[in-house]
Structures are given as structure tokens and as C-alpha cells.
């Protein structure tokens, strides 16, 4: 690590234990003014696109199946069209599942369980329907059975004429169920993403509106309302602000930390580094020793 990198980390160590109420005279960073950072916005846009593509798959599948199912059950080559439509849908959704599983900004970490569930649904979509189509179209074609029956003098060799109707119903039922599951999964994923986006922006807007910001801690946690920040606030109020030296240090923090916090907030790799290497350990130490310094 170069000199500038070491200086930055030293500055963060010195300042990150502080948290207070002040207005950033140099102008708010995205993490302060209620907006998503560039990295967060890129992640949201990528997820929105993935869910939009997933949502577009069921109509295409439904159209392809309905156009070809009768011919497929009649033993014509349209069976290949049906299987191709299902295979392509499965491939597209499996690819999207990989995108949805990708790790995003840590401020979006709480979406991981939802994303995993959605990815699993997309990954398995239409697999069962491929098996149903193979099973329902694996027998002899009706025209062939009729011809054989004619030659053998057994006109009813094909069997129940309603069998084809039942097979069609089973295939359509399977496809319809999978279509609904894909649409529901995409809608749930998008709703969870929207809720998280609103939560982050609302928390930052509130902090900016009140002029209250634990600058560096907010930059790394993505919100001034994070539970960990309460520990830092309490340490400031119960320890630092009770002495002249502590108050001087807080004043210095208010003056020096906003540009540093802005620098951190705009770089996802640095936010993760500062959080995991510095802020989280400090918060853990504060929690472990809180009974000795807390007055509340």
C-alpha cells in the first residue's frame, strides 16, 4: 500500500470512532443526500433488466406452445418446436439466475435470501414441462396407428380419441403453472429491490434533511439509521462530549470527515474495506465494553 493509502487508513481509524450532528458545508455525497451511489445504481439497473427479461419469457413460451402443440401431438415435426421453445426459455432463465445470484453492494446484502429463492425458481423453470412433452408425444403418431389399424382391420387401434385432448391439457397446465411461477418470482424480486432502494434513499434523505450524519460510518453502512451507528453515537454522547479534549476532537471530526466520507462513499471497494477492517471491529469493541462507559 502506498503512502497515500496508508494515510487514508490512518485518517479513517482516527475519525471513524466519531459520529455527530453537522451539516456538510462542502456539499453532500450520494450517501448523504438521499441518492444511490453509482455502484448501487448500476446494481439496481442490472437487476431491473434481469427481472424484465424474466417477465418477458412466459408470453413467448405460451405463444410457441399454443402454436405447435396440436401438430406435436399429431406426430408432426412441431414437437421439436415445442421442445426448442422450452429449452430456450430454460437456458435464458438459468442465465438470469446467475445474474440475480451475483453479489451486489453490501448495502443490498439483505436481498440475498430473496434473490437466491428467485434464482432457484428461474433455474428450474420448464424442466418438468420438457419431461411432460417428451412423455405425452412419445407414443406412435395417430396417423400411423390409424394406418396400421386399417391394415389389420382394427379401426379403433388408436384407442380413446380423447387421449390427445387430455395430453394437450396436461402440457398446457404444466406450462401455465411454470409461466405463473416465473412471473411471480420476477415480480417479487422487483418488489424487494424497490423496497430496498426506497429504504436506502429514505434513510439518507432523512439524515440529510435533519443535518445529522455519522459521516464515515454512514458512508460505509449506507444509512445513518444502521444499528451499528447507534453504538458510535452513544460513545460520542457518553464519552467524548463529556470532556474538553473530546469535544475538540468531535469538532475536528465534523470539519475533516465529510470529504473523506464522500471519497469512501463513491468507491464500493473502499466502503467494504473500511467497514470490514475498521468500523465493524470498532463497533464490536464498543458493544463489548458498553456497560463500562454507557450512562443510559
CORHU-V507884 format. One line per field, one symbol per residue. ss: DSSP state (a for helix, b for strand, c for the rest). Layout:
ss=???
This chain:
ss=ccaaaaaaaaaaaaaccccbbccccccccaaaaccccaaaaaaaaaaaaaaaaaaaaaaaaaaaaaaaaaaaaccccaaaaaaaaaaaaaaaaaaaaaaaaccccaaaaaaaaaaaaaaaaaaaccaaaaaaaaaacccccaaaaaaaaaaaccaaaaccccaaaaaaaaaaaaaaaaaaaaaaaaaaaaaaaaaaaaaaaaaaaaaaaacbbcaaaaaaacccccaaaaaaaaaaaacaaacaaaaaaaaaaaaaaaaaaaaaaccaaaaaaaaaaaaaaaaaaaaaaaaaaccc
